[in-house]
Amino acid sequence: MPRLSSALLAAPPRSAWLLLLAACASTPREVHEARAYPETKLAASAMKLEVVDGRPAPVDPLSRQLLLPSDFEAVALGRLTRMLAGQGPALHVTAFVNGGEALDVTDARGELTRVSVALGFEVKVEDGPTLRRAESESRADLQRDEATPAELNLLLRSTALDAFDRYWADPKTTVALNQDLAAYQQSQPQSP
């Protein structure tokens, strides 16, 4: 964090607040704070993840469509795998890329580049029924003069993983899926 000058410290409270915001406007390397995953495990033995990006070409000329980072699927699968209890049916998760774009915006903070990612999820029992569908999204802003390709890639990666975590790290997701899995297992014929 930048050091505050004595002139800033002597400024009226509102001015000091605005100057502090301006000094902190640059984006840190890890934009979104990591979300903790719940201690409760998912009652499944294995998990497959498939990322599907079937978006059409963008219509808005001011919008730049972004592709998820090449390591997104592997990192997301690693997070899902840590959720497993190791017993129960195998699951197949499809993550649909519903949106991923960079858009230039101007607001009270100045000229910014906004990166947004929207994901849809379908959770199925492997070779079985769909248990749940959900959507999640995240966005973050970067000062436009700092929006180099490298910084945009870092921001995109962080925002995509945050959109993923907003659904999967939510304890309600694990509880709901465990209820769905229990109902599914009760509906299956018992082997002798």
Wavefront OBJ file of the C-alpha trace (Angstrom):
o trace
v 0.000 0.000 0.000
v 1.383 3.450 -0.844
v 2.559 5.668 2.014
v 0.338 8.619 2.810
v 1.982 12.020 2.757
v 1.562 14.506 5.609
v -0.506 16.687 3.228
v -2.929 13.809 2.775
v -3.120 13.203 6.505
v -3.994 16.884 7.043
v -6.719 16.809 4.342
v -10.381 16.888 5.288
v -11.847 13.390 5.867
v -13.765 13.228 2.569
v -10.735 14.293 0.514
v -8.535 11.819 2.370
v -11.004 9.054 1.618
v -11.105 9.892 -2.106
v -7.299 10.113 -2.315
v -6.950 6.800 -0.491
v -9.368 5.180 -2.944
v -7.402 6.580 -5.877
v -4.133 5.277 -4.398
v -5.618 1.807 -3.940
v -7.298 1.693 -7.353
v -4.691 -0.511 -8.959
v -5.656 -4.144 -8.987
v -3.706 -6.621 -6.872
v -2.442 -9.732 -8.579
v -5.076 -11.909 -6.869
v -8.238 -9.888 -7.390
v -10.765 -12.147 -5.718
v -10.141 -13.407 -2.231
v -10.046 -17.208 -2.202
v -13.243 -18.772 -0.920
v -12.976 -21.534 1.652
v -14.647 -24.793 0.687
v -16.891 -26.430 3.298
v -15.615 -29.155 5.616
v -18.621 -31.340 4.724
v -17.716 -33.717 1.925
v -19.793 -34.571 -1.104
v -21.228 -38.125 -0.940
v -19.683 -39.216 -4.243
v -16.842 -41.528 -5.196
v -15.498 -39.678 -8.248
v -16.058 -36.545 -10.278
v -15.543 -35.683 -13.926
v -15.605 -32.118 -15.187
v -16.296 -30.977 -18.725
v -16.099 -27.295 -19.690
v -18.287 -26.347 -22.672
v -17.991 -22.986 -24.402
v -20.621 -22.740 -27.134
v -21.044 -18.970 -27.124
v -21.844 -17.214 -30.380
v -19.681 -14.355 -31.618
v -20.237 -11.140 -29.627
v -22.817 -8.641 -30.872
v -21.645 -5.592 -28.885
v -18.709 -3.945 -30.744
v -17.380 -2.539 -27.444
v -17.189 -5.995 -25.870
v -14.233 -8.338 -26.259
v -15.103 -12.009 -25.843
v -12.573 -13.859 -23.687
v -11.702 -17.545 -23.598
v -11.158 -19.139 -20.200
v -7.514 -19.786 -19.295
v -6.109 -23.100 -20.481
v -5.619 -24.355 -16.896
v -9.153 -23.482 -15.737
v -10.567 -27.002 -16.174
v -7.682 -28.685 -14.328
v -7.752 -26.201 -11.416
v -11.552 -26.433 -11.118
v -11.454 -30.245 -11.206
v -8.835 -30.209 -8.447
v -11.225 -28.184 -6.293
v -14.090 -30.579 -6.985
v -11.950 -33.633 -6.249
v -11.049 -32.275 -2.798
v -14.787 -32.144 -2.015
v -15.295 -35.893 -2.466
v -16.070 -38.234 0.435
v -14.849 -41.194 -1.639
v -18.088 -43.177 -1.399
v -21.274 -42.997 -3.416
v -21.964 -42.673 -7.118
v -19.614 -41.017 -9.590
v -20.691 -37.578 -10.787
v -20.319 -35.776 -14.085
v -20.249 -31.971 -13.910
v -20.620 -29.843 -17.008
v -19.595 -26.197 -16.672
v -21.086 -24.083 -19.453
v -19.335 -20.810 -20.262
v -22.322 -18.488 -20.579
v -20.211 -15.342 -20.663
v -16.642 -14.147 -20.562
v -15.880 -10.661 -21.736
v -13.872 -7.512 -21.249
v -15.827 -4.292 -21.540
v -14.534 -0.736 -21.296
v -16.569 1.294 -18.795
v -16.269 4.746 -17.277
v -17.586 5.613 -13.831
v -16.618 7.737 -10.810
v -13.390 5.742 -10.487
v -12.311 6.642 -14.016
v -11.780 4.613 -17.188
v -11.900 0.913 -16.405
v -11.856 -2.434 -18.125
v -14.443 -4.778 -16.620
v -13.928 -8.518 -16.889
v -16.988 -10.650 -16.274
v -17.496 -14.404 -16.342
v -20.821 -16.259 -16.183
v -20.956 -20.030 -15.749
v -23.780 -22.542 -15.771
v -23.509 -25.934 -14.090
v -25.201 -29.258 -14.666
v -24.523 -32.003 -12.130
v -25.446 -35.538 -13.132
v -24.916 -38.998 -11.754
v -22.553 -40.684 -14.209
v -24.829 -42.471 -16.707
v -27.798 -41.361 -14.627
v -30.185 -38.489 -13.990
v -29.425 -34.806 -13.673
v -29.367 -33.845 -9.999
v -29.027 -30.091 -10.195
v -28.556 -27.072 -12.476
v -27.213 -23.726 -11.332
v -25.633 -20.497 -12.536
v -22.924 -18.283 -11.113
v -21.059 -15.188 -12.174
v -18.307 -12.842 -11.105
v -16.729 -9.649 -12.339
v -13.820 -7.366 -11.560
v -12.539 -4.010 -12.753
v -9.051 -2.865 -13.696
v -7.865 0.645 -14.492
v -7.846 0.817 -18.288
v -4.233 2.042 -18.471
v -3.193 -1.082 -16.497
v -5.176 -3.479 -18.707
v -2.219 -5.088 -20.435
v -2.804 -8.537 -21.941
v -0.910 -10.126 -19.012
v -2.992 -8.271 -16.402
v -6.228 -9.094 -18.245
v -5.271 -12.771 -18.262
v -4.616 -12.687 -14.508
v -7.909 -10.898 -13.928
v -9.780 -13.336 -16.184
v -8.320 -16.371 -14.382
v -9.161 -14.968 -10.951
v -12.675 -13.953 -12.014
v -13.437 -17.303 -13.693
v -12.330 -19.230 -10.594
v -14.345 -16.874 -8.386
v -17.463 -17.537 -10.501
v -16.782 -21.271 -10.085
v -16.219 -20.968 -6.330
v -19.327 -18.842 -5.753
v -21.354 -21.973 -6.448
v -19.103 -24.839 -5.386
v -17.645 -23.314 -2.190
v -21.110 -22.399 -0.899
v -21.970 -24.864 1.924
v -25.604 -24.896 0.716
v -24.434 -26.501 -2.537
v -22.871 -29.466 -0.738
v -25.927 -29.914 1.506
v -28.340 -29.788 -1.449
v -26.264 -32.187 -3.570
v -25.907 -34.620 -0.669
v -29.707 -34.591 -0.288
v -30.064 -35.233 -4.031
v -27.527 -38.079 -3.853
v -29.288 -39.659 -0.859
v -32.625 -39.543 -2.708
v -30.989 -41.019 -5.813
v -29.411 -43.888 -3.867
v -32.711 -44.672 -2.120
v -34.401 -44.900 -5.520
v -31.895 -47.504 -6.747
v -32.679 -51.219 -6.389
v -30.726 -52.790 -3.531
v -28.317 -55.515 -4.604
v -28.598 -58.807 -2.630
l 1 2 3 4 5 6 7 8 9 10 11 12 13 14 15 16 17 18 19 20 21 22 23 24 25 26 27 28 29 30 31 32 33 34 35 36 37 38 39 40 41 42 43 44 45 46 47 48 49 50 51 52 53 54 55 56 57 58 59 60 61 62 63 64 65 66 67 68 69 70 71 72 73 74 75 76 77 78 79 80 81 82 83 84 85 86 87 88 89 90 91 92 93 94 95 96 97 98 99 100 101 102 103 104 105 106 107 108 109 110 111 112 113 114 115 116 117 118 119 120 121 122 123 124 125 126 127 128 129 130 131 132 133 134 135 136 137 138 139 140 141 142 143 144 145 146 147 148 149 150 151 152 153 154 155 156 157 158 159 160 161 162 163 164 165 166 167 168 169 170 171 172 173 174 175 176 177 178 179 180 181 182 183 184 185 186 187 188 189 190 191 192
